[in-house]
Amino acid sequence: MAKPFPINPKNPERICWGCDKYCPPDAMACGNGSERTQHPVELFGEGWNEWGLAAQPEIKPSGKPD
C-alpha cells in the first residue's frame, strides 16, 4: 500500500519526492537521477493542490443541437 502524499509538508526540501521511498537527498535509494524531485509546494507554492487537477468540462456553444 502506498503512503499518503503529504499536501503541505513542514520541510519539503529535506526529502526527495520522486517515489514512495521519500529518501533524503544525499542518499537516494531509487536511482531517480542526480537531483532530488521537488515537492509541488516548492514549485507552485501553497494552494498547488487547488488548481489544475480536475479537467474542465467542454462547453459547447448553444444554439444548434448536436
Kinemage of the C-alpha trace (Angstrom):
@kinemage 1
@onewidth
@group {chain A} dominant
@subgroup {mainchain}
@vectorlist {calphas} color= white
{ca met a 1} P 0.000 0.000 0.000
{ca ala a 2} L 1.351 3.417 -0.959
{ca lys a 3} L 1.951 6.054 1.662
{ca pro a 4} L -0.432 9.033 1.598
{ca phe a 5} L 1.115 12.021 -0.160
{ca pro a 6} L 1.568 14.980 2.219
{ca ile a 7} L -0.115 18.121 0.901
{ca asn a 8} L 1.916 20.747 2.815
{ca pro a 9} L 4.975 19.183 4.495
{ca lys a 10} L 6.903 21.289 7.023
{ca asn a 11} L 10.341 20.907 5.385
{ca pro a 12} L 9.864 19.624 1.829
{ca glu a 13} L 13.496 20.366 0.916
{ca arg a 14} L 14.724 17.555 3.187
{ca ile a 15} L 13.172 14.747 1.107
{ca cys a 16} L 13.233 13.508 -2.490
{ca trp a 17} L 9.604 13.234 -3.645
{ca gly a 18} L 10.302 11.110 -6.752
{ca cys a 19} L 8.892 7.829 -5.405
{ca asp a 20} L 7.232 6.302 -2.335
{ca lys a 21} L 10.559 5.814 -0.519
{ca tyr a 22} L 10.908 9.533 0.433
{ca cys a 23} L 14.713 9.318 0.736
{ca pro a 24} L 16.963 12.105 1.991
{ca pro a 25} L 18.516 13.935 -0.996
{ca asp a 26} L 22.050 12.775 -0.141
{ca ala a 27} L 21.096 9.055 -0.014
{ca met a 28} L 18.567 8.374 -2.783
{ca ala a 29} L 17.876 4.630 -2.979
{ca cys a 30} L 15.694 4.576 -6.094
{ca gly a 31} L 18.209 5.915 -8.611
{ca asn a 32} L 15.850 8.725 -9.593
{ca gly a 33} L 18.684 10.730 -11.110
{ca ser a 34} L 21.281 13.024 -9.628
{ca glu a 35} L 18.821 15.661 -8.424
{ca arg a 36} L 16.038 15.215 -5.925
{ca thr a 37} L 12.473 15.615 -7.123
{ca gln a 38} L 10.887 18.696 -5.588
{ca his a 39} L 7.527 18.685 -3.847
{ca pro a 40} L 4.784 20.561 -5.753
{ca val a 41} L 4.554 23.139 -2.938
{ca glu a 42} L 8.183 24.093 -3.709
{ca leu a 43} L 7.430 24.508 -7.404
{ca phe a 44} L 3.955 26.073 -7.370
{ca gly a 45} L 3.547 27.464 -3.831
{ca glu a 46} L 0.814 26.940 -1.281
{ca gly a 47} L -2.537 26.026 -2.758
{ca trp a 48} L -0.925 23.932 -5.519
{ca asn a 49} L -3.496 21.202 -4.956
{ca glu a 50} L -6.478 23.512 -5.504
{ca trp a 51} L -5.992 24.111 -9.219
{ca gly a 52} L -5.487 22.088 -12.338
{ca leu a 53} L -6.254 18.616 -11.019
{ca ala a 54} L -9.752 18.141 -12.442
{ca ala a 55} L -10.380 18.568 -16.139
{ca gln a 56} L -12.906 21.244 -17.005
{ca pro a 57} L -15.963 20.052 -18.928
{ca glu a 58} L -16.051 21.106 -22.549
{ca ile a 59} L -18.692 23.797 -23.063
{ca lys a 60} L -20.298 23.761 -26.492
{ca pro a 61} L -21.860 26.921 -27.880
{ca ser a 62} L -25.627 26.864 -27.542
{ca gly a 63} L -27.985 27.410 -30.441
{ca lys a 64} L -27.530 24.306 -32.544
{ca pro a 65} L -28.301 20.856 -31.162
{ca asp a 66} L -25.799 18.046 -31.761
